[in-house]
């Protein structure tokens, strides 16, 4: 039997902007709540203002970008606790005369 030895690859840190998480999720997420969620995952978050930085362990290859951390915060917050509201916007339709329309 052969046993491979060596150092695991180091992972670059990933930053989570709490204001961005609030915009993406559409809910109020406090810095403390986001830190608590990431801490529960064993990610050892570091806070600087409203930016949280974590260095994912080598086994968490699914955590590479900010949206991955937002997804984890949403998952631990509870998807069922996020209101399902449709986006609101205005539409301006151009009016065409009957003569100008194609068949």
MITORDO-95060 format. One record per residue: residue in three letters; z, x, y of N, C-alpha, C in turn. Coordinates in steps of 0.05 Angstrom, whole numbers, padded with zeros to 5 digits, always signed. Atoms other than C-alpha are relative to their C-alpha. Layout:
ALAZXYZXYZXY...
This chain:
UNK+00000+00017-00023+00000+00000+00000+00000+00018+00025UNK+00002-00016-00024-00018+00026+00069+00014-00016+00023UNK-00014+00012-00022+00026+00012+00129-00011+00011+00026UNK+00010-00010-00026-00006+00016+00197+00022+00001+00020UNK-00020-00004-00020+00037+00043+00252-00014+00006+00027UNK+00010-00007-00027+00026+00049+00326+00011-00020+00020UNK-00011+00016-00022+00042+00019+00392-00018-00025+00003UNK+00015+00024-00006+00021-00052+00407-00013+00003+00028UNK+00012-00003-00027-00026-00059+00466+00017-00013+00021UNK-00016+00011-00022+00007-00071+00532-00017-00022+00013UNK+00013+00023-00013-00009-00136+00568+00003+00002+00030UNK-00003+00000-00029-00023-00140+00642+00017-00024+00009UNK-00016+00023-00010+00025-00184+00682-00017-00023+00010UNK+00013+00024-00008+00005-00255+00698+00017-00013+00022UNK-00015+00013-00022+00024-00288+00764-00004-00030+00001UNK+00001+00029-00003+00040-00361+00775+00009-00007+00028UNK-00007+00010-00027+00038-00390+00845+00009-00029-00003UNK-00012+00027+00003+00084-00451+00846-00016-00021+00015UNK+00016+00019-00016+00043-00484+00901-00026-00007-00015UNK+00024+00006+00016-00019-00478+00857+00006-00018-00023UNK-00008+00017+00022+00018-00508+00798+00004-00029+00009UNK-00004+00027-00010+00038-00567+00841-00027-00014+00006UNK+00026+00012-00005-00034-00578+00863-00015-00007-00025UNK+00014+00005+00025-00062-00573+00793+00012-00023-00016UNK-00013+00021+00016-00010-00617+00760+00004-00026+00015UNK-00005+00024-00015-00001-00666+00817+00028-00009+00000UNK-00028+00007+00000+00074-00665+00812+00016+00022+00015UNK-00017-00020-00013+00131-00630+00848+00013+00018-00021UNK-00012-00020+00018+00149-00567+00810+00015+00020+00017UNK-00015-00019-00015+00205-00526+00838-00002+00028-00013UNK+00000-00027+00011+00209-00451+00830+00021+00002-00022UNK-00021-00001+00021+00274-00460+00791-00009-00013-00026UNK+00009+00014+00024+00242-00509+00743-00021+00016-00015UNK+00021-00017+00012+00182-00464+00731+00012+00025-00013UNK-00014-00024+00011+00227-00403+00721+00015-00008-00026UNK-00015+00008+00024+00270-00442+00672-00018-00005-00023UNK+00019+00006+00022+00209-00465+00632-00010+00026-00011UNK+00010-00026+00010+00181-00394+00628+00021+00016-00014UNK-00022-00014+00013+00249-00366+00611+00006-00011-00028UNK-00004+00012+00027+00256-00415+00553-00020+00010-00020UNK+00021-00011+00018+00192-00385+00525+00005+00030-00005UNK-00006-00028+00004+00224-00316+00528-00018+00019+00015UNK+00020-00016-00015+00175-00290+00581+00013+00018+00022UNK-00014-00015-00020+00228-00259+00628-00014+00000+00027UNK+00014+00002-00026+00200-00284+00694+00014+00015+00022UNK-00009-00014-00024+00207-00245+00758-00010-00016+00024UNK+00007+00018-00023+00208-00285+00824-00001+00017+00025UNK+00003-00012-00027+00183-00261+00892-00011-00023+00017UNK+00008+00023-00017+00182-00320+00940-00007-00024-00018UNK+00008+00021+00018+00143-00375+00906-00021+00009-00020UNK+00018-00012+00021+00104-00328+00860+00018+00010-00022UNK-00015-00008+00024+00130-00319+00790-00019+00018-00017UNK+00015-00019+00015+00106-00259+00750+00013+00004-00028UNK-00010-00005+00028+00112-00252+00674-00019+00020-00013UNK+00016-00017+00017+00087-00200+00625+00001-00012-00028UNK+00000+00013+00026+00067-00237+00562+00003+00021-00022UNK-00002-00019+00023+00087-00205+00496-00027+00001-00014UNK+00025-00004+00014+00031-00179+00452-00007-00023-00019UNK+00006+00022+00018+00038-00239+00405-00009-00025+00014UNK+00009+00024-00015+00023-00289+00461-00027+00007+00013UNK+00026-00006-00010-00051-00273+00468-00012-00023+00016UNK+00010+00024-00014-00061-00344+00496+00009-00001+00029UNK-00010-00001-00027-00026-00325+00561-00014+00023+00015UNK+00015-00021-00013-00077-00287+00603-00005-00005+00029UNK+00006+00007-00028-00088-00325+00668+00020-00020+00010UNK-00019+00017-00013-00050-00367+00717+00000-00028-00012UNK+00002+00027+00011-00075-00433+00687+00014-00002-00027UNK-00015+00000+00025-00045-00413+00620+00030-00005+00005UNK-00029+00004-00007+00024-00409+00653+00004-00028+00010UNK-00002+00027-00010+00012-00475+00689+00001-00020-00023UNK+00000+00017+00024-00004-00507+00622+00027+00001-00015UNK-00025-00002+00013+00060-00480+00592+00022-00015+00016UNK-00019+00015-00017+00101-00507+00651-00003-00030-00004UNK+00005+00029+00004+00068-00575+00642+00009-00009-00027UNK-00007+00008+00028+00079-00575+00567+00031-00002-00002UNK-00029+00001+00002+00153-00560+00575+00012-00021+00018UNK-00009+00022-00018+00160-00609+00633-00003-00026-00014UNK+00006+00024+00014+00130-00662+00588-00025-00013+00010UNK+00025+00012-00009+00058-00687+00591+00004-00030+00007UNK-00005+00028-00005+00085-00758+00588+00014-00006+00027UNK-00013+00003-00026+00124-00746+00652-00018+00006+00024UNK+00020-00005-00021+00061-00728+00691-00016-00026+00004UNK+00014+00026-00004+00032-00791+00723-00030+00003-00002UNK+00029+00000+00003-00039-00807+00705-00013-00016+00023UNK+00012+00014-00023-00071-00823+00772-00028+00011+00003UNK+00028-00008-00004-00145-00822+00785-00003+00012+00028UNK+00004-00012-00026-00169-00778+00842-00013-00021+00019UNK+00010+00019-00021-00185-00815+00907-00019+00015+00018UNK+00019-00012-00018-00245-00800+00949-00018-00021+00012UNK+00018+00020-00012-00296-00833+00993-00029+00007-00007UNK+00028-00004+00005-00369-00842+00978-00016-00013+00022UNK+00018+00011-00021-00424-00852+01029-00027-00002-00013UNK+00026+00004+00012-00485-00883+00998-00021-00004+00022UNK+00022+00003-00019-00550-00877+01035-00015-00026-00006UNK+00014+00025+00004-00586-00942+01046-00030+00005+00003UNK+00029-00003+00000-00660-00945+01031-00012-00028+00003UNK+00014+00026-00002-00707-01000+01051-00015-00005-00026UNK+00014+00008+00024-00743-01038+00996-00027+00014+00000UNK+00027-00013-00001-00809-01007+01019+00002+00030-00007UNK-00003-00028+00005-00781-00937+01012+00008+00007-00028UNK-00009-00005+00027-00756-00945+00941-00024+00003-00019UNK+00021-00004+00020-00797-00921+00882+00005-00020-00023UNK-00003+00020+00021-00810-00967+00824+00013+00011-00025
